[in-house]
Amino acid sequence: MKTNQVLEPQEESQTQESSLEDELRPIEAAKHVARAKHTLTCLRRKIGNPEKYPEFEQVIADLQSALNILTDETGGML
């Protein structure tokens, strides 16, 4: 059996704010991921020769792979 619950104006406002925050979190995450991908690409260009710093190149590759997996698993939300 459903109960009709009446929200007080303050409760309704808090619910709307919470909903807005929930909607903005994926957008913020997407911006962070895009910035991280861009930074990793820039770092890769600065390194130049991967043989000179193989560990650094591996870290960049691993982080880019992780970001791609997260993007895929979230349905492109990131």
ABEGO torsion letter per residue (X at the ends): XBBBBBBBAAAAAAAAAAAAAAAAAAAAAAAAAAAAAAAAAAAAAAAEBAAABAAAAAAAAAAAAAAAAAAAAAGGAX
